[in-house]
Amino acid sequence: MTDSNSQNMPVCNLCGEKNYELLFKGNIGDEIGTRFSQYAYYDDIYRCKSCWLVSQRQRYSTAKIKFYLQKEKYLDETIGRLNLTEKQTQFEVITRIIEKYCSIVDKRLLDVGANTGIFLSTIRNKLESAQGIEASTEAAQAARDIYGLNVQSGVIEEVNLPDDHFDIVTMFDVVEHLTNPMNDLKILHQKLKLGGKIFITTHDIETWLAKISGRHYPMLMYQHFFHFSPKTLTRMMVSSGFNVIKYERFLKSWSFEYLYNLIDKTWPKTKFGAFLKLVFLPFYRNAYIRKLRIVSPVREFFVIIASKQ
């Protein structure tokens, strides 16, 4: 399937070709500002027929997108606060994976997309130094104020970081948000020491869940400009100068409380959303059930481990 809008797409960020097919017609309309972080609302989604990288039409300039990223809120709504709690559980899983491939003791670590600093705050006592980058002005300020962390507010190409400095770079569920991931990965390659390692997590656009869900796949959202598979992300990292060691799939889990509150984020102000909340309300009122963790039936997420050689 093709359409005339593909002519307005830039060359593929991975292979440099301009050979697209339309996967899903956008449904966000002109409400990008209000639906920037809402699930299942997006602009036109294309797949490169040369390398299979999936990307979204970026209707607005990078400066405008950066403006929306800076305005992202995490502390002023229930789902945002719950999401931070959920991240704590996910980071425990990721930390175990990192420590399989390298020690973090007395290392210099850079966390890209540090959010409010939860990950850095849990491991900084083991590190020589902990630094972060965070696009959201509110989240970066919270990391500094709450945890006393060194988290710069900004995007990768703007922040002031030394070259050949870090032993470890982490980037959790961030690469899909980048407007030019190839360029940003090349910058991060410069920041790593020789032999340093980078760990990147994201969702896999090629899983059976993504294919069955089609245009309703929750990870199709406006702030996700790229959707990777292990194959396409590996290829991009190699092209950016990294030596890819391995990728691992892992399971995520969420509390019932978080999933219940996510209904409003996924189906805001709809009859279907209201129906779901009504059905699950008796369970939500039970304190024990609210804390139950629901494990994903699909290894939807993966981590790429790579090094600078």
Contacts in CASP RR format, 6 or more apart in sequence:
PFRMAT RR
TARGET T0000
AUTHOR 0000-0000-0000
METHOD contacts of the structure
MODEL  1
MTDSNSQNMPVCNLCGEKNYELLFKGNIGDEIGTRFSQYAYYDDIYRCKS
CWLVSQRQRYSTAKIKFYLQKEKYLDETIGRLNLTEKQTQFEVITRIIEK
YCSIVDKRLLDVGANTGIFLSTIRNKLESAQGIEASTEAAQAARDIYGLN
VQSGVIEEVNLPDDHFDIVTMFDVVEHLTNPMNDLKILHQKLKLGGKIFI
TTHDIETWLAKISGRHYPMLMYQHFFHFSPKTLTRMMVSSGFNVIKYERF
LKSWSFEYLYNLIDKTWPKTKFGAFLKLVFLPFYRNAYIRKLRIVSPVRE
FFVIIASKQ
1 21 0 8 1.000
1 22 0 8 1.000
1 23 0 8 1.000
2 20 0 8 1.000
2 21 0 8 1.000
2 22 0 8 1.000
3 22 0 8 1.000
3 25 0 8 1.000
3 44 0 8 1.000
5 22 0 8 1.000
5 44 0 8 1.000
5 57 0 8 1.000
6 20 0 8 1.000
6 21 0 8 1.000
6 22 0 8 1.000
6 46 0 8 1.000
8 57 0 8 1.000
9 18 0 8 1.000
9 20 0 8 1.000
9 46 0 8 1.000
9 55 0 8 1.000
9 57 0 8 1.000
10 18 0 8 1.000
11 17 0 8 1.000
11 18 0 8 1.000
12 18 0 8 1.000
12 19 0 8 1.000
12 20 0 8 1.000
12 48 0 8 1.000
12 50 0 8 1.000
12 51 0 8 1.000
12 53 0 8 1.000
12 55 0 8 1.000
13 53 0 8 1.000
13 55 0 8 1.000
13 180 0 8 1.000
13 181 0 8 1.000
13 182 0 8 1.000
13 226 0 8 1.000
13 236 0 8 1.000
14 48 0 8 1.000
14 51 0 8 1.000
14 53 0 8 1.000
14 182 0 8 1.000
14 232 0 8 1.000
14 235 0 8 1.000
14 236 0 8 1.000
14 239 0 8 1.000
15 48 0 8 1.000
15 50 0 8 1.000
15 51 0 8 1.000
15 53 0 8 1.000
16 50 0 8 1.000
17 48 0 8 1.000
17 50 0 8 1.000
17 51 0 8 1.000
19 48 0 8 1.000
19 49 0 8 1.000
19 50 0 8 1.000
20 46 0 8 1.000
20 47 0 8 1.000
20 48 0 8 1.000
20 49 0 8 1.000
21 46 0 8 1.000
21 47 0 8 1.000
21 49 0 8 1.000
22 44 0 8 1.000
22 45 0 8 1.000
22 46 0 8 1.000
23 45 0 8 1.000
23 46 0 8 1.000
23 47 0 8 1.000
23 54 0 8 1.000
24 42 0 8 1.000
24 44 0 8 1.000
24 45 0 8 1.000
24 214 0 8 1.000
24 215 0 8 1.000
24 220 0 8 1.000
25 44 0 8 1.000
25 215 0 8 1.000
26 42 0 8 1.000
26 43 0 8 1.000
26 44 0 8 1.000
26 45 0 8 1.000
27 40 0 8 1.000
27 41 0 8 1.000
27 42 0 8 1.000
27 215 0 8 1.000
28 35 0 8 1.000
28 41 0 8 1.000
28 42 0 8 1.000
28 43 0 8 1.000
28 222 0 8 1.000
31 41 0 8 1.000
32 43 0 8 1.000
32 59 0 8 1.000
32 60 0 8 1.000
32 68 0 8 1.000
32 222 0 8 1.000
33 68 0 8 1.000
35 41 0 8 1.000
35 222 0 8 1.000
36 68 0 8 1.000
36 72 0 8 1.000
36 222 0 8 1.000
36 223 0 8 1.000
37 72 0 8 1.000
37 221 0 8 1.000
37 222 0 8 1.000
37 223 0 8 1.000
38 221 0 8 1.000
38 222 0 8 1.000
38 265 0 8 1.000
38 266 0 8 1.000
38 268 0 8 1.000
39 218 0 8 1.000
39 219 0 8 1.000
39 221 0 8 1.000
39 262 0 8 1.000
39 265 0 8 1.000
39 266 0 8 1.000
40 216 0 8 1.000
40 217 0 8 1.000
40 218 0 8 1.000
40 220 0 8 1.000
40 221 0 8 1.000
40 266 0 8 1.000
41 221 0 8 1.000
41 222 0 8 1.000
42 56 0 8 1.000
42 220 0 8 1.000
42 221 0 8 1.000
42 222 0 8 1.000
42 224 0 8 1.000
43 56 0 8 1.000
43 57 0 8 1.000
43 58 0 8 1.000
43 59 0 8 1.000
43 222 0 8 1.000
44 56 0 8 1.000
44 57 0 8 1.000
45 54 0 8 1.000
45 55 0 8 1.000
45 56 0 8 1.000
45 57 0 8 1.000
45 220 0 8 1.000
45 227 0 8 1.000
46 54 0 8 1.000
46 55 0 8 1.000
46 56 0 8 1.000
46 57 0 8 1.000
47 53 0 8 1.000
47 54 0 8 1.000
47 55 0 8 1.000
48 54 0 8 1.000
48 55 0 8 1.000
51 232 0 8 1.000
51 235 0 8 1.000
52 229 0 8 1.000
52 231 0 8 1.000
52 232 0 8 1.000
53 226 0 8 1.000
53 228 0 8 1.000
53 232 0 8 1.000
53 236 0 8 1.000
54 205 0 8 1.000
54 226 0 8 1.000
54 227 0 8 1.000
54 228 0 8 1.000
54 232 0 8 1.000
55 225 0 8 1.000
55 226 0 8 1.000
55 227 0 8 1.000
56 222 0 8 1.000
56 224 0 8 1.000
56 225 0 8 1.000
56 226 0 8 1.000
56 227 0 8 1.000
58 65 0 8 1.000
58 179 0 8 1.000
58 225 0 8 1.000
62 179 0 8 1.000
62 180 0 8 1.000
65 179 0 8 1.000
65 225 0 8 1.000
66 135 0 8 1.000
66 155 0 8 1.000
68 223 0 8 1.000
69 135 0 8 1.000
69 136 0 8 1.000
69 155 0 8 1.000
69 177 0 8 1.000
69 223 0 8 1.000
70 135 0 8 1.000
70 136 0 8 1.000
70 137 0 8 1.000
70 153 0 8 1.000
70 154 0 8 1.000
71 136 0 8 1.000
71 137 0 8 1.000
72 135 0 8 1.000
72 136 0 8 1.000
72 138 0 8 1.000
72 139 0 8 1.000
73 80 0 8 1.000
73 136 0 8 1.000
73 138 0 8 1.000
74 80 0 8 1.000
74 81 0 8 1.000
74 83 0 8 1.000
74 84 0 8 1.000
74 115 0 8 1.000
74 116 0 8 1.000
74 136 0 8 1.000
74 138 0 8 1.000
74 139 0 8 1.000
74 142 0 8 1.000
75 81 0 8 1.000
75 116 0 8 1.000
75 138 0 8 1.000
75 139 0 8 1.000
75 142 0 8 1.000
78 261 0 8 1.000
79 258 0 8 1.000
79 261 0 8 1.000
79 262 0 8 1.000
79 264 0 8 1.000
79 265 0 8 1.000
82 255 0 8 1.000
82 257 0 8 1.000
82 258 0 8 1.000
82 261 0 8 1.000
83 258 0 8 1.000
84 115 0 8 1.000
84 116 0 8 1.000
84 118 0 8 1.000
85 255 0 8 1.000
85 258 0 8 1.000
86 254 0 8 1.000
86 255 0 8 1.000
86 258 0 8 1.000
87 115 0 8 1.000
87 118 0 8 1.000
87 119 0 8 1.000
88 118 0 8 1.000
88 122 0 8 1.000
89 253 0 8 1.000
89 293 0 8 1.000
90 172 0 8 1.000
90 252 0 8 1.000
91 118 0 8 1.000
91 119 0 8 1.000
91 122 0 8 1.000
91 172 0 8 1.000
92 122 0 8 1.000
93 250 0 8 1.000
93 251 0 8 1.000
93 252 0 8 1.000
94 119 0 8 1.000
94 170 0 8 1.000
94 172 0 8 1.000
94 199 0 8 1.000
94 201 0 8 1.000
94 250 0 8 1.000
94 303 0 8 1.000
95 104 0 8 1.000
95 119 0 8 1.000
95 122 0 8 1.000
95 123 0 8 1.000
97 199 0 8 1.000
97 248 0 8 1.000
97 250 0 8 1.000
97 303 0 8 1.000
97 305 0 8 1.000
98 104 0 8 1.000
98 168 0 8 1.000
98 170 0 8 1.000
98 199 0 8 1.000
101 197 0 8 1.000
101 199 0 8 1.000
101 245 0 8 1.000
101 246 0 8 1.000
101 305 0 8 1.000
102 167 0 8 1.000
102 168 0 8 1.000
102 196 0 8 1.000
102 197 0 8 1.000
104 123 0 8 1.000
104 126 0 8 1.000
104 127 0 8 1.000
104 168 0 8 1.000
105 126 0 8 1.000
105 127 0 8 1.000
106 126 0 8 1.000
106 127 0 8 1.000
106 128 0 8 1.000
107 127 0 8 1.000
107 128 0 8 1.000
107 167 0 8 1.000
107 168 0 8 1.000
108 127 0 8 1.000
108 128 0 8 1.000
108 129 0 8 1.000
108 131 0 8 1.000
108 165 0 8 1.000
108 166 0 8 1.000
108 167 0 8 1.000
108 168 0 8 1.000
108 193 0 8 1.000
109 120 0 8 1.000
109 123 0 8 1.000
109 127 0 8 1.000
109 129 0 8 1.000
109 130 0 8 1.000
109 131 0 8 1.000
109 166 0 8 1.000
109 167 0 8 1.000
109 168 0 8 1.000
109 169 0 8 1.000
109 170 0 8 1.000
110 131 0 8 1.000
110 132 0 8 1.000
110 133 0 8 1.000
110 161 0 8 1.000
110 166 0 8 1.000
110 168 0 8 1.000
110 169 0 8 1.000
110 170 0 8 1.000
110 188 0 8 1.000
110 191 0 8 1.000
111 117 0 8 1.000
111 119 0 8 1.000
111 120 0 8 1.000
111 130 0 8 1.000
111 131 0 8 1.000
111 132 0 8 1.000
111 133 0 8 1.000
111 169 0 8 1.000
111 170 0 8 1.000
111 171 0 8 1.000
111 172 0 8 1.000
112 132 0 8 1.000
112 133 0 8 1.000
112 156 0 8 1.000
112 169 0 8 1.000
112 170 0 8 1.000
112 171 0 8 1.000
112 174 0 8 1.000
112 188 0 8 1.000
113 132 0 8 1.000
113 133 0 8 1.000
113 134 0 8 1.000
113 135 0 8 1.000
113 171 0 8 1.000
113 172 0 8 1.000
113 174 0 8 1.000
114 120 0 8 1.000
114 132 0 8 1.000
114 133 0 8 1.000
114 134 0 8 1.000
114 139 0 8 1.000
114 140 0 8 1.000
114 143 0 8 1.000
114 149 0 8 1.000
114 151 0 8 1.000
115 134 0 8 1.000
115 136 0 8 1.000
115 139 0 8 1.000
115 143 0 8 1.000
116 139 0 8 1.000
116 142 0 8 1.000
116 143 0 8 1.000
116 146 0 8 1.000
116 147 0 8 1.000
117 132 0 8 1.000
117 134 0 8 1.000
117 139 0 8 1.000
117 142 0 8 1.000
117 143 0 8 1.000
117 146 0 8 1.000
117 147 0 8 1.000
117 149 0 8 1.000
117 151 0 8 1.000
119 170 0 8 1.000
119 172 0 8 1.000
120 130 0 8 1.000
120 132 0 8 1.000
120 143 0 8 1.000
120 147 0 8 1.000
120 149 0 8 1.000
120 151 0 8 1.000
121 147 0 8 1.000
121 149 0 8 1.000
123 130 0 8 1.000
124 130 0 8 1.000
124 149 0 8 1.000
129 150 0 8 1.000
130 149 0 8 1.000
130 150 0 8 1.000
131 150 0 8 1.000
131 151 0 8 1.000
131 152 0 8 1.000
131 161 0 8 1.000
131 166 0 8 1.000
132 143 0 8 1.000
132 149 0 8 1.000
132 150 0 8 1.000
132 151 0 8 1.000
132 152 0 8 1.000
133 151 0 8 1.000
133 152 0 8 1.000
133 154 0 8 1.000
133 155 0 8 1.000
133 156 0 8 1.000
133 159 0 8 1.000
133 161 0 8 1.000
134 140 0 8 1.000
134 143 0 8 1.000
134 151 0 8 1.000
134 152 0 8 1.000
134 153 0 8 1.000
134 154 0 8 1.000
135 153 0 8 1.000
135 154 0 8 1.000
135 155 0 8 1.000
135 177 0 8 1.000
136 153 0 8 1.000
137 153 0 8 1.000
140 151 0 8 1.000
140 152 0 8 1.000
140 153 0 8 1.000
140 154 0 8 1.000
141 153 0 8 1.000
143 149 0 8 1.000
143 151 0 8 1.000
144 150 0 8 1.000
144 151 0 8 1.000
152 159 0 8 1.000
152 160 0 8 1.000
152 161 0 8 1.000
156 178 0 8 1.000
156 184 0 8 1.000
156 187 0 8 1.000
156 188 0 8 1.000
157 183 0 8 1.000
157 184 0 8 1.000
157 187 0 8 1.000
161 191 0 8 1.000
162 191 0 8 1.000
163 190 0 8 1.000
163 191 0 8 1.000
164 190 0 8 1.000
164 191 0 8 1.000
164 192 0 8 1.000
164 193 0 8 1.000
164 194 0 8 1.000
165 191 0 8 1.000
165 192 0 8 1.000
165 193 0 8 1.000
166 191 0 8 1.000
166 192 0 8 1.000
166 193 0 8 1.000
166 196 0 8 1.000
167 192 0 8 1.000
167 193 0 8 1.000
167 196 0 8 1.000
167 197 0 8 1.000
168 196 0 8 1.000
168 197 0 8 1.000
168 198 0 8 1.000
168 199 0 8 1.000
169 188 0 8 1.000
169 191 0 8 1.000
169 192 0 8 1.000
169 196 0 8 1.000
169 197 0 8 1.000
169 198 0 8 1.000
169 199 0 8 1.000
170 198 0 8 1.000
170 199 0 8 1.000
170 200 0 8 1.000
171 188 0 8 1.000
171 198 0 8 1.000
171 199 0 8 1.000
171 200 0 8 1.000
171 201 0 8 1.000
172 199 0 8 1.000
172 200 0 8 1.000
172 201 0 8 1.000
173 201 0 8 1.000
173 202 0 8 1.000
173 203 0 8 1.000
173 301 0 8 1.000
174 200 0 8 1.000
174 202 0 8 1.000
175 181 0 8 1.000
175 185 0 8 1.000
175 200 0 8 1.000
175 202 0 8 1.000
175 226 0 8 1.000
175 228 0 8 1.000
175 233 0 8 1.000
176 202 0 8 1.000
176 203 0 8 1.000
176 219 0 8 1.000
176 224 0 8 1.000
176 225 0 8 1.000
176 226 0 8 1.000
176 227 0 8 1.000
176 228 0 8 1.000
177 223 0 8 1.000
177 224 0 8 1.000
177 225 0 8 1.000
178 184 0 8 1.000
178 225 0 8 1.000
178 226 0 8 1.000
179 225 0 8 1.000
181 226 0 8 1.000
181 236 0 8 1.000
182 236 0 8 1.000
182 239 0 8 1.000
182 240 0 8 1.000
185 236 0 8 1.000
185 237 0 8 1.000
185 240 0 8 1.000
185 242 0 8 1.000
186 240 0 8 1.000
186 241 0 8 1.000
188 198 0 8 1.000
188 240 0 8 1.000
189 240 0 8 1.000
189 241 0 8 1.000
189 242 0 8 1.000
189 308 0 8 1.000
192 198 0 8 1.000
192 308 0 8 1.000
193 308 0 8 1.000
194 308 0 8 1.000
194 309 0 8 1.000
195 307 0 8 1.000
195 308 0 8 1.000
195 309 0 8 1.000
196 307 0 8 1.000
196 308 0 8 1.000
197 245 0 8 1.000
197 305 0 8 1.000
197 306 0 8 1.000
197 307 0 8 1.000
197 308 0 8 1.000
198 237 0 8 1.000
198 242 0 8 1.000
198 304 0 8 1.000
198 305 0 8 1.000
198 306 0 8 1.000
198 307 0 8 1.000
198 308 0 8 1.000
199 303 0 8 1.000
199 304 0 8 1.000
199 305 0 8 1.000
200 233 0 8 1.000
200 237 0 8 1.000
200 303 0 8 1.000
200 304 0 8 1.000
200 306 0 8 1.000
201 301 0 8 1.000
201 302 0 8 1.000
201 303 0 8 1.000
201 304 0 8 1.000
202 228 0 8 1.000
202 233 0 8 1.000
202 301 0 8 1.000
202 302 0 8 1.000
203 210 0 8 1.000
203 219 0 8 1.000
203 227 0 8 1.000
203 228 0 8 1.000
203 300 0 8 1.000
203 301 0 8 1.000
204 210 0 8 1.000
204 228 0 8 1.000
204 229 0 8 1.000
204 230 0 8 1.000
204 249 0 8 1.000
204 299 0 8 1.000
204 300 0 8 1.000
204 301 0 8 1.000
204 302 0 8 1.000
205 219 0 8 1.000
205 227 0 8 1.000
205 228 0 8 1.000
205 229 0 8 1.000
206 229 0 8 1.000
206 231 0 8 1.000
207 298 0 8 1.000
207 299 0 8 1.000
207 300 0 8 1.000
208 298 0 8 1.000
209 217 0 8 1.000
209 298 0 8 1.000
209 300 0 8 1.000
210 217 0 8 1.000
210 219 0 8 1.000
210 300 0 8 1.000
214 220 0 8 1.000
218 266 0 8 1.000
219 227 0 8 1.000
220 227 0 8 1.000
228 236 0 8 1.000
230 247 0 8 1.000
230 302 0 8 1.000
230 304 0 8 1.000
233 247 0 8 1.000
233 304 0 8 1.000
234 244 0 8 1.000
234 247 0 8 1.000
234 304 0 8 1.000
237 244 0 8 1.000
237 304 0 8 1.000
237 306 0 8 1.000
238 244 0 8 1.000
241 308 0 8 1.000
242 306 0 8 1.000
242 307 0 8 1.000
242 308 0 8 1.000
243 306 0 8 1.000
243 307 0 8 1.000
243 308 0 8 1.000
243 309 0 8 1.000
244 304 0 8 1.000
244 305 0 8 1.000
244 306 0 8 1.000
245 305 0 8 1.000
245 306 0 8 1.000
245 307 0 8 1.000
246 304 0 8 1.000
246 305 0 8 1.000
247 302 0 8 1.000
247 303 0 8 1.000
247 304 0 8 1.000
247 305 0 8 1.000
248 302 0 8 1.000
248 303 0 8 1.000
248 305 0 8 1.000
249 299 0 8 1.000
249 301 0 8 1.000
249 302 0 8 1.000
250 299 0 8 1.000
250 301 0 8 1.000
250 302 0 8 1.000
250 303 0 8 1.000
251 295 0 8 1.000
251 296 0 8 1.000
251 299 0 8 1.000
251 301 0 8 1.000
252 295 0 8 1.000
252 296 0 8 1.000
252 300 0 8 1.000
252 301 0 8 1.000
253 293 0 8 1.000
253 294 0 8 1.000
253 295 0 8 1.000
253 296 0 8 1.000
254 262 0 8 1.000
254 293 0 8 1.000
254 294 0 8 1.000
254 296 0 8 1.000
255 290 0 8 1.000
255 291 0 8 1.000
255 292 0 8 1.000
255 293 0 8 1.000
255 294 0 8 1.000
256 283 0 8 1.000
256 284 0 8 1.000
256 289 0 8 1.000
256 290 0 8 1.000
256 291 0 8 1.000
256 292 0 8 1.000
256 293 0 8 1.000
256 294 0 8 1.000
257 284 0 8 1.000
257 290 0 8 1.000
257 291 0 8 1.000
259 294 0 8 1.000
260 277 0 8 1.000
260 280 0 8 1.000
260 283 0 8 1.000
260 284 0 8 1.000
260 290 0 8 1.000
263 273 0 8 1.000
263 276 0 8 1.000
263 277 0 8 1.000
263 280 0 8 1.000
264 273 0 8 1.000
264 277 0 8 1.000
266 273 0 8 1.000
267 273 0 8 1.000
267 276 0 8 1.000
283 289 0 8 1.000
284 290 0 8 1.000
END
